[in-house]
């Protein structure tokens, strides 16, 4: 067996080559580990990062990389942008990830932001809960009116069958034999026809169900329509500022509230709001005027649908608040 010069005694050339390969492999691992440790986060492969880590790496450059336009607008309205920028400047995400304690300043900022976001979320929930209650009231009233309408229509159908079926049949039978007078039969048929017409007109009126009366009771649509409202239909300041502020990408500076009204006009739920008929419709829908036999199923249906649209508009705040909290987590 040949020996390799400079190798350890008693080792073959294959053994020495294997050891050298192992040493080279270990050296490469050490080099790669050192490089990966000192590699900046901005050069990391996004596919290898969690959502939070990817957001953190983008937030180190600018908050605009992680905050949507709507979230920046909301953060500014809540007075949080300066605190978010300060968190980005402190840049303690890595220390926090490694379990190191945060500085008192960072902890105070995070607590302040979290309390503000949590309070705003609860205020949104307060508004949507009141809207849900009003939608439920409208549906209950429609169900009650619908039951009464259905009962009246059933009675009308029974009377209609009686007039067209029994009375008309009796009149026809009286006219059949020649020895009997046809006058009685004609009288019965004429009466049945007249009564059937009356019942038909009554059925058409009953299709709209009865009309209810209502006193002044403002709902959550009142302030949207710029009508007087009460404490039960009031909005918390952050929620109202959100609704009464234009979208960041809006070209005509229409607020979210104005866009809702514009959509309702296009759908035909209300007449143009700057017309006398449109203003009266808004008073009726908002419950800010006393009504006597004017609350129909159509009014209640429109009110419920518009309240549902309003609820959806308020619910968009949750998306922006979530974006804020995800950003705070990454800072």
Secondary structure, DSSP 8 states (H G I E B T S, - for coil): ----TTS-TT--HHHHHHHHHHHHHHHHHHHHHHHHHHS-GGGS-GGGS-HHHHHHHHHTT-GGGTS-HHHHHHHHHHT-HHHHHHHHHH--HHHHHTT----HHHHHHHHHHHHHHHHHHHHHHHHHHHHHHHHHHHHHHHHHHHHHHHHHHHHHHHHHHIIIIIIHHHHHHHHHSTTS-SHHHHHHHHHHHHHHHHHHHHHHHHTT---EEE-----TTTTTTT----GGG---HHHHHHHTSB-TT-SS--BHHHHHHHHHHHHTSS--TTSHHHHHHHHHHHT-S-EEEEE-HHHHHHHHHHHHHHHHHHHHHHHHHHHHHHHHHH-
